[in-house]
Amino acid sequence: MRILSGLLLAAGLLVLGGCATVATPTAGLLFTQVQGPVAVGSNTDNTKTGSACASNILGLIAVGDASILAAQKAGNISKISSVDHDSTDVLGLYARFCTVVHGS
C-alpha cells in the first residue's frame, strides 16, 4: 500500500510539475498527436507545403522557429492558401509544435 501511494504521488507531481507541453485543441495524458486549422487565405492553388517546428524537452529546453514565415520559406511558397498546426506531446517529456503552410 505504501508503494502504491508513493507511485501515485510521484505520478501526480510529474503531471502537475513543469513538464513539456504544447498548444493543442485537445490533449492526452500519455500521448498527443493532433492537427488543427490556424487560418485560411484566398489563394485556391494548393500545390506546395512547407513546415517549421519548435521542440520542448522536459519543459527546460525549447528550441526552433515555428513561425508562418519559416514554414513559407521551407516550402518555397509565395502565395499562402492555408495554415495548419501539428502538435505532438509524449508523456510531458518531449513536445513539438509545427506550423504547416499550404500554397503555391
Residue frames relative to the residue before (quaternion, step in Angstrom):
aa qw qx qy qz dx dy dz
M 1.0000 0.0000 0.0000 0.0000 0.00 0.00 0.00
R 0.6488 0.5239 -0.3128 0.4548 3.55 0.99 -0.84
I 0.6394 0.5201 -0.3196 0.4675 3.60 1.04 -0.78
L 0.6472 0.5166 -0.3139 0.4645 3.59 0.96 -0.86
S 0.6442 0.5131 -0.3192 0.4689 3.59 0.95 -0.82
G 0.6534 0.5155 -0.3055 0.4626 3.57 0.99 -0.83
L 0.6560 0.5038 -0.3060 0.4714 3.58 0.99 -0.83
L 0.6516 0.5054 -0.3143 0.4703 3.59 0.98 -0.80
L 0.6407 0.5130 -0.3203 0.4731 3.59 1.01 -0.77
A 0.6585 0.5032 -0.3058 0.4687 3.59 0.93 -0.87
A 0.6502 0.5037 -0.3155 0.4733 3.58 0.97 -0.82
G 0.6503 0.5186 -0.3141 0.4577 3.59 0.97 -0.80
L 0.6590 0.4946 -0.3072 0.4762 3.57 0.97 -0.80
L 0.6291 0.5315 -0.3308 0.4607 3.57 1.04 -0.74
V 0.6796 0.4891 -0.2853 0.4664 3.56 0.93 -0.92
L 0.7563 0.3916 -0.2090 0.4805 3.59 0.91 -0.87
G 0.5761 0.6179 -0.3646 0.3916 3.59 1.24 -0.30
G 0.6990 -0.4621 0.3507 0.4182 3.54 -1.35 -0.11
C 0.0941 0.8182 -0.5554 0.1149 3.57 0.25 1.24
A 0.6016 -0.5185 0.4520 0.4061 3.54 -1.32 0.15
T 0.0111 0.7934 -0.6070 0.0442 3.57 -0.75 1.06
V 0.1777 -0.7739 0.6015 0.0879 3.52 -1.28 0.36
A 0.5306 -0.6142 0.4746 0.3405 3.58 -1.13 0.64
T 0.1938 0.7726 -0.5773 0.1796 3.54 -0.77 1.05
P 0.5301 -0.6371 0.4423 0.3427 3.62 -1.06 0.61
T 0.7784 0.0172 -0.0188 0.6272 3.58 1.23 -0.43
A 0.1428 -0.8184 0.5547 0.0469 3.58 -1.01 0.72
G 0.3024 -0.7191 0.5966 0.1883 3.53 -1.18 0.67
L 0.5627 -0.6195 0.4277 0.3415 3.57 -1.08 0.62
L 0.7669 0.3532 -0.1885 0.5016 3.59 0.94 -0.84
F 0.8070 -0.0456 0.0913 0.5816 3.58 0.96 -0.89
T 0.0493 -0.7781 0.6260 0.0125 3.55 -1.07 0.82
Q 0.1057 0.7405 -0.6591 0.0770 3.57 -1.01 0.90
V 0.1752 0.8123 -0.5165 0.2065 3.57 0.04 1.35
Q 0.1428 -0.7442 0.6457 0.0938 3.55 -1.11 0.79
G 0.0642 0.8044 -0.5885 0.0500 3.56 -1.12 0.61
P 0.5719 -0.6081 0.4363 0.3359 3.55 -1.28 0.34
V 0.2110 -0.7429 0.6176 0.1486 3.53 -1.27 0.53
A 0.7849 -0.1898 0.1747 0.5634 3.59 0.73 -1.08
V 0.2088 -0.7468 0.6179 0.1300 3.54 -1.30 0.45
G 0.2265 -0.7818 0.5690 0.1171 3.56 -0.94 0.93
S 0.6524 -0.5348 0.3752 0.3841 3.57 -1.30 -0.10
N 0.5322 0.6244 -0.4107 0.3977 3.62 1.23 -0.25
T 0.2178 -0.8011 0.5464 0.1104 3.60 -0.75 1.02
D 0.5655 0.5800 -0.3876 0.4399 3.59 1.27 -0.18
N 0.0104 -0.8292 0.5533 -0.0786 3.55 -0.41 1.28
T 0.2288 0.8301 -0.4762 0.1784 3.59 0.68 1.12
K 0.7620 0.3005 -0.1721 0.5472 3.61 1.21 -0.36
T 0.1170 -0.7707 0.6227 0.0677 3.54 -1.26 0.54
G 0.0027 -0.7810 0.6245 -0.0073 3.54 -1.05 0.82
S 0.0863 -0.8039 0.5860 0.0526 3.57 -1.05 0.66
A 0.0873 -0.7594 0.6434 0.0409 3.53 -1.26 0.57
C 0.1240 -0.8394 0.5292 0.0031 3.58 -0.82 1.02
A 0.1359 -0.7232 0.6668 0.1177 3.49 -1.38 0.41
S 0.1830 -0.8001 0.5673 0.0670 3.58 -1.02 0.86
N 0.1673 -0.7635 0.6196 0.0719 3.52 -1.26 0.58
I 0.1012 -0.7899 0.6035 0.0389 3.58 -0.86 0.97
L 0.8650 -0.0605 -0.0201 0.4976 3.56 -0.71 1.21
G 0.5569 -0.6004 0.3977 0.4138 3.58 1.20 0.23
L 0.6064 0.5789 -0.3360 0.4293 3.58 1.30 0.12
I 0.7868 0.1715 -0.0664 0.5892 3.57 1.05 -0.81
A 0.0303 0.7839 -0.6180 0.0513 3.56 -0.79 1.04
V 0.0713 0.8002 -0.5879 0.0953 3.58 -0.77 1.07
G 0.5901 0.6011 -0.4324 0.3217 3.54 -1.25 0.43
D 0.2928 -0.7144 0.6104 0.1772 3.51 -1.37 0.27
A 0.0192 -0.8227 0.5670 -0.0360 3.58 -0.23 1.27
S 0.3100 0.7793 -0.4938 0.2295 3.57 1.11 0.60
I 0.6185 -0.5320 0.4257 0.3915 3.55 -1.26 0.42
L 0.6390 0.5376 -0.3278 0.4419 3.60 0.98 -0.82
A 0.6548 0.5006 -0.3170 0.4692 3.61 0.95 -0.83
A 0.6577 0.4922 -0.3114 0.4777 3.61 0.98 -0.77
Q 0.6263 0.5373 -0.3264 0.4610 3.56 1.04 -0.79
K 0.6666 0.4883 -0.2932 0.4809 3.60 0.96 -0.87
A 0.6451 0.5377 -0.3223 0.4369 3.61 0.97 -0.83
G 0.7408 0.3804 -0.2152 0.5101 3.58 1.09 -0.67
N 0.3699 -0.7381 0.4779 0.2999 3.58 1.31 0.01
I 0.3273 0.7589 -0.4778 0.2978 3.56 0.97 1.00
S 0.1961 -0.7860 0.5764 0.1076 3.58 -0.87 0.94
K 0.7750 0.1942 -0.1143 0.5905 3.61 1.12 -0.64
I 0.2610 -0.7958 0.5331 0.1201 3.58 -0.55 1.20
S 0.2106 -0.7710 0.5876 0.1264 3.57 -0.99 0.89
S 0.7960 -0.1226 0.0715 0.5884 3.62 1.05 -0.66
V 0.2123 -0.7441 0.6205 0.1271 3.53 -1.32 0.44
D 0.0514 -0.7861 0.6160 -0.0070 3.56 -0.88 1.02
H 0.2468 -0.7405 0.5873 0.2139 3.55 -1.29 0.00
D 0.1861 -0.7424 0.6364 0.0959 3.52 -1.31 0.53
S 0.0641 -0.8173 0.5725 -0.0152 3.57 -0.58 1.18
T 0.0108 -0.7798 0.6257 -0.0159 3.56 -0.99 0.91
D 0.0526 0.7713 -0.6320 0.0543 3.56 -1.01 0.88
V 0.0909 -0.7957 0.5986 0.0146 3.57 -0.83 1.03
L 0.8586 -0.1699 0.0577 0.4801 3.56 -0.48 1.29
G 0.5770 -0.5861 0.3819 0.4215 3.59 1.19 0.30
L 0.5483 0.6164 -0.3885 0.4105 3.57 1.29 0.17
Y 0.7880 0.0687 0.0005 0.6118 3.55 1.08 -0.80
A 0.0214 0.7882 -0.6143 0.0308 3.56 -0.94 0.91
R 0.0489 -0.7788 0.6250 0.0213 3.57 -1.16 0.69
F 0.0965 -0.7628 0.6387 0.0299 3.54 -1.05 0.91
C 0.0476 -0.8041 0.5925 -0.0097 3.56 -0.73 1.09
T 0.2537 -0.7089 0.6374 0.1637 3.52 -1.15 0.77
V 0.1072 -0.7996 0.5905 0.0240 3.57 -0.79 1.05
V 0.1274 -0.8016 0.5838 0.0179 3.55 -0.68 1.19
H 0.1298 -0.7688 0.6239 0.0537 3.57 -0.97 0.96
G 0.3170 0.7489 -0.5413 0.2138 3.58 -1.02 0.75
S 0.4844 -0.6414 0.5028 0.3180 3.50 -1.20 -0.61
